[in-house]
């Protein structure tokens, strides 16, 4: 039984946010990736289009999440389902770090508005 301990995780930072990976091929996952996202106050992540479904559950705080042009304020306890092909941007307009839990299938890729492709190491 694979048990992923905090010492087994990898941390990555991009666009002002921190991602702590738990479920990856390096930790024994065969199909899914899961990570904790830490979004500091004032962070505005750029819009990106994803090729896999993502499930984002907000554990702590609140965020402004724009999905395909529609903006919602989400708060702790809310879950957002982001479909493949959807364009997503996230902003933390508060004074506190927001903490999320995200799950997706392996092979996630995000494409920024300028065409830059990002293959997150925590999701592959």
N, C-alpha and C positions, 0 to 999 in steps of 0.2 A: 504494500500500500504506500504510494508516494505521499509523503507529508512534506509540504513546502514550509520551511521555517523562515523567519525574517532574514536570517543570515544567508539564505539561498536565493534571495531576490536580487534583481538588478534594477538600478535606478537610472532613468534617462531624463534629460531635461530638454525641452524644445518649446519655442514660442512662449517662454515665461512660465510654463507649467512643468510639474514634475510627475513622472510616471514610474510607479514601482510595480514591476512585473512579478506575478505569482505563478500563473499557469502559462507555460510556454513549452516548446519541444525540449528545451534545456532542463526543465524541471519534470518532464515525463508526460506532458499533455500530447495527445495524438491528433485532436481535432479542434480544440478550443484554446483561446487565449483569454486571460483575465488579469486586470491590473487595477491598482488604486491610482486615481488621478488627484493631484493636489493643485488647485487653481488659486494662486495668491490674489489678494485684493488688487483691483485695477487691471487684471490680466484681460486682454482681448485677443483670443486666438483667431487666426485668419480663417475665413471660409474655406472649407475643403469638402470635396465630394468623395464618398467612400464606396468601395466596391463590394463590401460585405455588410450584412446586417450587424448592427451594434446595439447592445442593451446598456443604457447608462442609468444607474441608480444613484441618486444623490443621498449621501449619508449625512453630511454636515453642511450647513450654509444654504446659500441661494445663488442662483445663476440666471442670467438671461441667455436663453438658448434659441437660436434662430435655425429653423429647419425648413428648407425650401421656401425661404422668404417670409415665413410666419414666426414671429417672436413670442415666446412664452417665458414668464418668470417661473422657474421651478424652485421648489424648496425641499429641505430634508424630508425624505420619505417618498418623493416623486420618482417615477421611473419613466424614461423616454425610450421608445423603440425607434431606431434610425434604420430605415430600409436601405438596401443596396441601391446605389445611384443617387441617394439623397445628398443634398448639400447642407452642411452644418457649420455653424460658428457658435462660439461660447464666449461669454463675457462675465466676469465677476465684478459687479458694480459696488460691492460692499467693502467694509473695512476688515473682513475676516476671511481667512483661507477656506475655500469650499473643498470638500472631500467627496469624491465619487468612486463608484465601483463600476467597471466596464467589462463586458464580456462580448466576445465576437468569435467567429471561426478563424482558424489560421489562414493566412494569406491576405490579410487586410492590407489595402493600399489606399492612400489618400492622395487626391490631386488638388493642388492649390489653384486659385483663379488664374495665375500666370502659367499654368501647365506643369509646374514642378511636381514631380511624383515623390511621395514619401512612403517608404516601406518601413513602418515602425518595427524596430528589432524586438519589442516586447509583444508583438502580435504575429510573429513569424518564426 
